[in-house]
Amino acid sequence: MNSPWPSIETWTTPLFFIALGTALLVLAFSLLVEYRRLFFSDPRAAMSFDVLGHLLQLGAPGYLGVLGLGFGGFFLAIGALMVIGLIVFPILEMLRQLLQAISMNFQ
């Protein structure tokens, strides 16, 4: 009988998504914190940086930070759902096999 648990290589994909999501969340949050610090210390410099970003069509740092938070949360959620799936589906398979073995004794 084969084990229903996934192999070690199968766990690398959700761990990659969790690591990528965490890295994006940390980077985006640190960008927003630095941008806020810059804005409160020198608002004119922050506004000129916003205007330069809009002229070069790069977007403002606030927008990039919010996008980073969104994508980071998405990747983190996908990785967490994959981990939950890798844990729940083998347990359901073992329960199915157990119920099938119990039902064979009563026939």
NUNUGU-755299 format. One record per residue: residue number from 1; residue in three letters; x, y, z of N, C-alpha, C, O, CB in turn. Coordinates in steps of 0.2 Angstrom, whole numbers. Glycine has a CB too. Example, Ala and Ser with C-alpha at 12.3 -4.5 7.8 and 13.67 -1.06 7.14 Angstrom:
2
PT  seq  type    n_X    n_Y    n_Z   ca_X   ca_Y   ca_Z    c_X    c_Y    c_Z    o_X    o_Y    o_Z   cb_X   cb_Y   cb_Z
PT    1   ALA     66    -28     39     62    -22     39     66    -16     39     71    -17     42     57    -22     45
PT    2   SER     64    -11     35     68     -5     36     64      0     39     67      6     40     70     -3     29
//
This chain:
107
PT  seq  type    n_X    n_Y    n_Z   ca_X   ca_Y   ca_Z    c_X    c_Y    c_Z    o_X    o_Y    o_Z   cb_X   cb_Y   cb_Z
PT    1   MET      4     -6      0      0      0      0      4      6      0      9      7      4     -5      0      6
PT    2   ASN      3     11     -4      7     17     -5      4     22      1     -1     22      3      6     20    -12
PT    3   SER      9     26      3      8     31      8      4     37      5      6     39     -1     14     34     11
PT    4   PRO     -1     39      8     -5     45      5     -2     52      6     -4     57      3    -12     45      8
PT    5   TRP      4     52     10      7     58     11     11     60      5     15     56      2     11     58     18
PT    6   PRO     11     67      4     15     69     -2     23     69      0     25     69      5     13     76     -4
PT    7   SER     27     68     -6     34     68     -5     37     75     -3     33     80     -3     37     65    -12
PT    8   ILE     43     74     -1     47     81      1     47     86     -4     46     92     -3     54     79      3
PT    9   GLU     48     84    -11     48     88    -16     41     92    -17     41     98    -20     50     85    -23
PT   10   THR     36     89    -15     29     92    -16     29     98    -12     25    103    -13     24     87    -15
PT   11   TRP     32     98     -6     31    103     -1     35    110     -3     34    115      0     34    101      6
PT   12   THR     40    109     -8     44    115    -10     39    120    -13     41    126    -12     49    113    -15
PT   13   THR     34    119    -17     30    124    -20     26    128    -15     27    134    -16     25    120    -25
PT   14   PRO     23    125    -11     19    130     -6     24    134     -2     23    139      0     14    126     -2
PT   15   LEU     30    131      0     35    134      4     38    140      0     39    145      3     40    130      6
PT   16   PHE     38    139     -6     41    145    -11     36    150    -11     38    156    -10     42    142    -18
PT   17   PHE     29    149    -12     24    154    -12     24    158     -5     23    164     -5     17    151    -13
PT   18   ILE     24    154      1     24    157      7     30    162      8     30    167     10     24    152     13
PT   19   ALA     36    159      6     42    164      6     42    170      2     44    175      4     49    159      5
PT   20   LEU     39    169     -4     39    175     -9     34    180     -6     35    186     -6     36    172    -16
PT   21   GLY     28    177     -4     23    182     -1     25    185      5     24    191      6     17    178      1
PT   22   THR     29    182     10     32    185     16     37    190     14     37    196     16     35    180     20
PT   23   ALA     41    189      9     46    194      6     43    200      3     45    205      5     51    190      1
PT   24   LEU     38    199     -1     34    204     -4     31    209      2     31    215      1     29    202     -9
PT   25   LEU     28    205      7     25    209     12     30    213     16     28    219     18     21    204     17
PT   26   VAL     35    210     17     40    214     21     43    220     17     44    225     20     46    209     23
PT   27   LEU     45    219     11     47    224      7     42    230      6     44    236      6     50    221      0
PT   28   ALA     36    228      4     31    233      3     30    237     10     29    243      9     25    230      1
PT   29   PHE     29    234     15     28    237     22     34    242     23     33    247     26     27    232     27
PT   30   SER     40    239     22     46    244     23     46    250     19     48    255     21     52    240     23
PT   31   LEU     44    249     12     43    254      8     38    260     10     40    266     10     41    252      1
PT   32   LEU     33    257     13     27    262     15     30    265     21     28    271     22     21    258     16
PT   33   VAL     33    262     26     36    265     32     41    271     30     41    276     33     39    260     37
PT   34   GLU     45    269     26     50    274     24     47    280     20     49    286     21     56    271     19
PT   35   TYR     42    279     16     39    284     12     35    288     17     35    295     16     34    281      7
PT   36   ARG     32    286     22     28    289     27     33    294     31     32    300     32     24    285     32
PT   37   ARG     39    291     33     44    294     37     47    300     32     48    306     35     50    290     39
PT   38   LEU     48    299     26     50    304     22     45    310     21     47    316     21     52    302     15
PT   39   PHE     39    308     20     34    313     19     33    317     25     32    323     25     27    309     18
PT   40   PHE     33    314     31     32    319     37     38    323     39     38    328     42     31    314     43
PT   41   SER     44    321     37     50    325     38     51    330     33     53    336     35     56    320     38
PT   42   ASP     50    329     26     50    334     21     45    333     16     46    329     11     58    334     18
PT   43   PRO     39    336     17     34    334     12     35    337      5     33    334      0     28    338     14
PT   44   ARG     39    342      4     41    345     -3     45    340     -7     44    338    -13     44    351     -2
PT   45   ALA     50    337     -3     54    332     -7     50    325     -8     51    323    -14     60    330     -2
PT   46   ALA     45    323     -4     41    318     -6     37    319    -12     36    315    -16     37    316      0
PT   47   MET     34    325    -12     29    327    -17     33    327    -24     31    325    -29     26    333    -16
PT   48   SER     39    330    -24     43    330    -30     45    323    -32     45    322    -38     50    334    -29
PT   49   PHE     46    319    -28     47    312    -29     41    309    -33     42    305    -37     50    308    -23
PT   50   ASP     35    310    -30     29    308    -33     28    310    -40     26    307    -45     23    310    -29
PT   51   VAL     29    317    -41     29    320    -48     34    317    -53     32    315    -58     30    328    -47
PT   52   LEU     40    316    -50     45    312    -55     42    305    -56     43    303    -62     52    312    -51
PT   53   GLY     40    302    -52     37    295    -53     32    295    -58     31    290    -62     35    292    -47
PT   54   HIS     27    300    -57     22    300    -62     24    302    -69     21    300    -74     16    305    -60
PT   55   LEU     29    307    -69     32    309    -76     35    303    -80     34    302    -86     37    315    -75
PT   56   LEU     39    299    -76     42    293    -79     37    287    -79     39    282    -82     48    291    -75
PT   57   GLN     31    288    -77     26    283    -78     28    276    -74     27    271    -76     24    281    -85
PT   58   LEU     31    278    -68     33    272    -64     28    271    -58     27    266    -55     40    273    -61
PT   59   GLY     24    276    -56     19    276    -51     23    279    -45     29    279    -44     17    269    -50
PT   60   ALA     18    281    -40     21    283    -34     23    278    -29     20    272    -30     16    288    -30
PT   61   PRO     27    279    -24     29    273    -20     24    271    -16     24    265    -14     35    276    -15
PT   62   GLY     19    275    -14     13    272    -11      9    267    -14      7    262    -12      8    278     -9
PT   63   TYR      8    268    -21      5    264    -25      9    257    -26      6    252    -26      4    267    -32
PT   64   LEU     15    258    -27     19    252    -27     19    248    -20     19    242    -21     27    254    -29
PT   65   GLY     19    251    -15     19    248     -8     12    244     -8     12    239     -5     19    253     -3
PT   66   VAL      7    247    -10      0    244     -9      0    238    -14     -3    233    -12     -6    249    -11
PT   67   LEU      2    239    -20      2    233    -24      7    227    -21      5    222    -22      5    235    -31
PT   68   GLY     12    229    -18     16    224    -15     13    221    -10     13    214     -9     23    227    -13
PT   69   LEU      9    224     -6      5    221      0      0    217     -3     -1    211      0      2    227      4
PT   70   GLY     -3    219     -8     -9    215    -11     -6    208    -14     -8    203    -13    -12    218    -17
PT   71   PHE      0    209    -18      3    203    -21      6    198    -16      5    192    -16      8    204    -26
PT   72   GLY      9    201    -11     12    197     -5      6    193     -1      7    188      0     15    202      0
PT   73   GLY      1    197      0     -5    193      4     -8    188     -1     -9    182      2    -10    198      5
PT   74   PHE     -8    189     -7    -11    184    -12     -6    178    -12     -9    172    -11    -11    187    -19
PT   75   PHE      0    179    -13      5    173    -13      5    169     -6      6    163     -6     12    176    -15
PT   76   LEU      5    173     -1      5    170      6     -2    166      7     -1    160      9      5    175     11
PT   77   ALA     -7    168      5    -14    165      5    -13    158      1    -16    153      3    -19    169      3
PT   78   ILE    -11    159     -5    -10    153    -10     -6    148     -7     -8    142     -7     -8    155    -17
PT   79   GLY      0    150     -4      4    145     -1      1    142      5      2    136      6     11    148      1
PT   80   ALA     -3    146      9     -6    143     15    -11    138     13    -12    133     16     -9    148     20
PT   81   LEU    -15    140      8    -20    135      5    -17    129      3    -20    123      4    -25    138      0
PT   82   MET    -12    129     -1     -8    123     -3     -6    119      3     -7    112      2     -2    125     -8
PT   83   VAL     -3    122      8     -1    118     14     -7    114     17     -7    108     19      3    122     19
PT   84   ILE    -13    118     18    -19    115     21    -21    109     16    -23    104     19    -24    120     21
PT   85   GLY    -21    110     10    -23    105      5    -18     99      6    -21     93      5    -23    107     -2
PT   86   LEU    -12    100      6     -7     94      7     -8     90     14     -5     85     14      0     97      6
PT   87   ILE    -11     94     19    -12     90     25    -19     87     25    -19     81     27    -11     95     31
PT   88   VAL    -24     90     23    -31     88     23    -32     82     18    -35     77     20    -36     93     22
PT   89   PHE    -30     82     12    -32     77      7    -29     70      9    -32     65      8    -29     79      1
PT   90   PRO    -23     70     12    -20     63     14    -24     60     20    -25     54     20    -13     63     16
PT   91   ILE    -26     65     24    -30     63     30    -37     60     28    -39     55     30    -31     68     35
PT   92   LEU    -40     63     23    -46     61     20    -45     54     17    -50     50     17    -49     66     15
PT   93   GLU    -40     53     13    -38     47     10    -38     41     15    -40     36     14    -32     48      5
PT   94   MET    -34     43     20    -33     38     26    -40     36     29    -41     30     30    -28     40     31
PT   95   LEU    -44     41     30    -51     39     32    -55     35     28    -59     31     30    -55     46     34
PT   96   ARG    -55     37     21    -58     33     16    -56     26     16    -60     21     16    -57     36      9
PT   97   GLN    -49     25     17    -46     18     17    -49     14     23    -50      8     23    -39     18     16
PT   98   LEU    -49     18     29    -51     15     35    -58     13     35    -60      7     37    -50     20     41
PT   99   LEU    -62     17     32    -69     16     32    -71     10     27    -75      6     28    -73     22     29
PT  100   GLN    -67      9     22    -67      4     17    -65     -3     20    -68     -8     19    -63      5     11
PT  101   ALA    -60     -3     24    -57     -9     28    -63    -11     33    -64    -17     34    -51     -7     31
PT  102   ILE    -66     -6     37    -71     -8     42    -77    -11     38    -80    -15     41    -73     -2     46
PT  103   SER    -79     -8     33    -85    -10     29    -84    -17     26    -89    -21     25    -87     -5     24
PT  104   MET    -78    -19     25    -76    -26     22    -78    -31     27    -79    -37     26    -69    -26     19
PT  105   ASN    -76    -30     34    -77    -34     39    -85    -36     40    -86    -41     43    -74    -32     45
PT  106   PHE    -89    -31     38    -96    -32     40   -100    -35     34   -106    -35     34    -99    -26     42
PT  107   GLN    -97    -38     29   -100    -40     23   -101    -48     24   -104    -51     19    -97    -39     17
//
